[in-house]
Amino acid sequence: MNQKRWPALLALALGAVAIGLTEFVPAGLLPQIAADLLGDEYASARSDALAHAGWMVTVYALGVVAGAPLIAALTARMPRKRLVLGLLVLFVAGTVASALAPDFGLVLLARFVAGLPHGAYFGAAGLLAASLMGPGSEGRGFAAVLSGLTISNVVGVPAITRLGQAAGWRVAYLVIAAVFALALLAVAATVPDAPAAGGSPAAELRSLRRGQVWLVAATGAIGFAGFFAVNSYIAPVTTEVTGLSAATVPWVLVAVGLGMTAGNALGGWYADRNLRRATLLGFAALITAVAYFGLAATTPIGLFTGAFLIGATSLFLGPALQSRLIAVAPGAQLMGAAVNQSAMNIANSLGAALGGAVIAAGLGYRAPAWVGILLGTLGLALAAASFSLDRRPPKPSSPSTSSPAPEPITR
């Protein structure tokens, strides 16, 4: 099994590489997209056209938020490998449609469709990876899949962005579709068949009635927004605060990606050893890293080390938050994993919006770091509250009730 395990894990991670490309490449190609699809507006009001083209990013995130719980509920009884293959087919179709759609409205529709399988893919692929690695390896399983996302940010996104700038954004998206197709073939060839986890649509939906599910989702959406508040504005910090050229920005993003790679590997290992400690320590480390970035980004050394640290601490938290949501949704593993992806996309939108708001208020390009500290602190408080509820004994329904209490969640 060990010899067959690693090709299967690499195939699942390749799907995450492609997801990273389709999610993050539009940000670097917005001028090309706006010039092609919004030509008249771009010629008369460039900034307005760029803001309009930014809906490419927004509607994808909306697709993720909508698709993750919906697909989790509808596919509860589907074998995990078949589900992953179906999700990759949907990725290929949505990405090809994005590249070939003739007008902006149809491109937005295709982007929404391409976002639908995002959360369910990370959930189903992470569960498959965890089963391949054996019992008690949920954190490392999800980290193995998330490693594709970190590799995508370090290598793939800069490369595809450069290709799109040279050959056109549509060519870039056709290449991304080809990566999805390659992942589809790799999963079909290397991942062993695995049955569904034994859940049902009703059980998946019932998990949404649990207060802990919403509390942990809020923990990720609010706490992780601290990372996005800072990461969304690294480019102006590099040029306006540190005083470096725009050509330096990709290298700062590489530092973030390298930090993500290191943090993801360590976070997956630690989450399997002690999930509570990994979560609380992860938030504390993220708060510290964001504070360091805000204080030290005035110098090149502070900028690069701070960028590495916020990347490392954010992805250290990633496997822990994913495992935690699964733990609080017993009998609905896929829903727990998928809801985490919805929470991360809400975090992306929330962090970027709040970071932009303090910049627009004239507080400077380092102000998002102070927002990030506040959001991270709220996330830490919510995480501590969630774990404290695990230890609270359930209230008896009546004095005469003698049925045993349910076991507390310990992971």
ABEGO torsion letter per residue (X at the ends): XAAAAAAAAAAAAAAAAAAAAAAAAAAAAAAAAAAAAAAAAAAABAAAAAAAAAAAAAAAAAAAAAAAAAAAAAAAABBAAAAAAAAAAAAAAAAAAAAABABAAAAAAAAAAAAAAAAAAAAAAAAAAAAAAEBGAAAAAAAAAAAAAAAAAAAAAAAAAAAAAAAEAAAAAAAAAAAAAAAAAAAAAABBBBBBAGBBAAAAAAAAABAAAAAAAAAAAAAAAAAAAAAAAAAAAAAAAAGBBAAAAAAAAAAAAAAAAAAAAAAAAAAAABAAAAAAAAAAAAAAAAAAAAAAAABAAAAAAAAAAAAAAAAAAAAAAAAAAAAABBGBAAAAAAAAAAAAAAAAAAAAAAAAAAAAAGAEAAAAAAAAAAAAAAAAAAAAAAAAAAABBBBBABAABABBBBBBBAX
